[in-house]
Amino acid sequence: MKQLVILLVFGCSVMNAQVTNVTVNSGQSALSSGLGLTVDLVIDKGVASINFTSTSAQVNLLRKYSSSLLIGPTFGVHHNAPWFAPLFSYTPIKPLSFISWFGVIAGGPNKPDWDINFMFSYHAASFSAANFKLGYSLLHYMMNKPMHLVDLGYTFLLTANDKLSSSVTYDFRNQKPMYMISLNHSFK
């Protein structure tokens, strides 16, 4: 993990990246569980984010093809196995956004190998209005049954640069709610 952090810092300096946001989160959502840290960056012709949790690290490198379309590779380590996934993000009008994300893993969680296997597919639609966000997502992870998820979030503005966000996601497969809270600082 130390080598990955050094590589990311070196990569950011080479890409002339500028940090725009830092977020600390805790809880559970469709894509995260436990304590996490995300650093968002602006890079030439796009955006990047670096995310760390107790079980994984990931990098997203997304290029802006228009004001509404971002496409790019994402990669990382999940339970000690490397993975790769192209990500597509489309925002046709400001309050509405869509994401499609497909991933493969080398081996499996805690069993890295040269065999390439399906890891996940994630498709989401969300609508934002004022400080509220409502979304639906469909998550396929490994060979588990698909998860249909509905989430509702609210963001509290603490200062001009600081936000506290909370969300509840209902997992219809397991019939249980998942709660997430995050604190975001913006450098804009």
BELURNOR-V761010 format. One record per backbone hydrogen bond with DSSP energy under -1.0 kcal/mol. NH is the residue of the N-H (numbers start at 1). CO is the residue of the C=O. If there is no record, write none. Layout:
nh,co
NH,CO
NH,CO
This chain:
nh,co
5,1
6,2
7,3
8,4
9,5
10,6
11,7
12,8
13,9
14,10
15,11
17,12
18,42
20,40
21,40
22,185
23,38
24,183
25,36
26,181
28,179
29,32
34,27
36,25
37,52
38,23
39,50
40,21
41,48
42,18
43,46
46,43
47,62
48,41
49,60
50,39
51,58
52,37
53,56
57,77
58,51
59,75
60,49
61,73
62,47
63,71
64,45
65,69
66,69
70,89
71,63
72,87
74,85
75,59
76,83
77,57
78,81
79,55
81,78
83,76
84,104
85,74
87,72
88,100
89,70
90,98
91,68
96,93
97,126
98,90
99,124
100,88
101,122
102,86
103,120
104,84
105,117
106,82
107,105
107,115
108,111
110,79
111,108
117,105
119,103
120,103
121,140
122,101
123,138
124,99
125,136
126,97
127,134
128,95
129,132
132,129
133,153
134,127
135,151
136,125
137,149
138,123
139,147
140,121
142,119
144,141
147,139
149,137
150,170
151,135
152,168
153,133
154,166
155,131
156,164
158,162
159,162
163,184
164,156
165,182
166,154
167,180
168,152
169,178
170,150
171,176
172,148
176,171
178,169
180,167
181,26
182,165
183,24
184,163
185,22
186,161
187,20
